[in-house]
Amino acid sequence: MIYTEALEYYSQVQDAANRRIDSAESLYMELHGFFRGMGPKPKEEPTKKQLKRDFNALERGKKDGEITIKNIGPKTTGGKREVIDETFKDSTKFKGNIEGDIEE
């Protein structure tokens, strides 16, 4: 309950600083150091094991999703690679074949 009240106070000070009220900017800068790291953490890059698992699942049709691999700065030594793993979960996919005669 106290933390919620502190967040409300911080929000009010931030709003006052944005409206350029006297001494609110200095108070906001002091509070900002404490509340700065409270937001959502950046998404970590997947490990090689996770990438391999997701790739195999996508290849076999077990999951929906997309894996994109980009080579940044190709060199003879290999360069730096950026891997983006966008695996979609909790979705349903229709799997079926339509077989028919070939008419000429």
N, C-alpha and C positions, 0 to 999 in steps of 0.2 A: 504494500500500500504506500509506503514511504517512497519507494522507487518510482511508482507511477506519478506521485505528486512532484518528484524531482524532475521527471520528464516533462510534465506539464509546465513547470516553472522554466525549464530550459527552452521549451517551445515559445513561451511568451517573451523571454529575453531575446531569442532569435528574431522573432517578429518585430520587436521594438528596435533591434539593431538594423533590420532591413528598412525600417521607417525613419532611421537616422535620429532617434531620440537620444538626448544627452546621456552620456556615460553608459548607455546600453551596449555599445560596441566593445568597450573594454571588458565589461562583465561577460559578454558573450564569448570573447576570445579566451578568457580564463576558464569558462565552463566547457568550451569546445574541446580543449585538451582531454577532458575526462570522458565526454560523451562521443568523441570521434570514433573510437574503435568498437562501438556497440552495434553497428549495422551488420547486414548480412556479409558473410565471408565470401571472397571470390572463389569461383569454382576451380578446383584443382584439376590439373591434367591427369587423364587416366593412365594407369600403369600399363606396361607391356602385356601383363597377364590379362588385365581387364580388356584391353584392345583385342587381344587374340580371341578371348571368349566371345566378345561382341561380334567380331568379324565372322567367326565360325557359326554363330547363331543366325546372323543375317544371311550367310551363304546357304545355310540349310533351310531357310525360310521359317525359322522358329520365332523370330522377332521381326517387328517392323522397325525401320530406321534407315539411317544413312551414315556412312563413314567416308570422310573426305580426307585425302592425304595430299599435302602440298609440299613440294620441295623448294626451300628458300635458299637462294645462292648456290646453285649447283656448281660443284668443283670436282676435281679428280679425287679429292679425299672424301667426298660424300656430301659435304654441305650440311646445313641445318634443316631439319624437317619439322613441319608443323602438322599435328594430327588433330582433327576435329571429330569427335565421336558424338553423334546425335542418335542415340538408341531410344526408340519410343517403346514404352512399356504399357501394359494394361490395355491393349487394343486387340480387336478381333480382325482377322483377315480371312477373306474367302479364298479357299484353295480348291481349284477344280479345273478340269480340262473339258473342252468342247471338241468332240471328235465328229468329223463329218466326211462326206465323200468329196473328192476333188472332181470338179466338173470342168471339162475343157470345152 
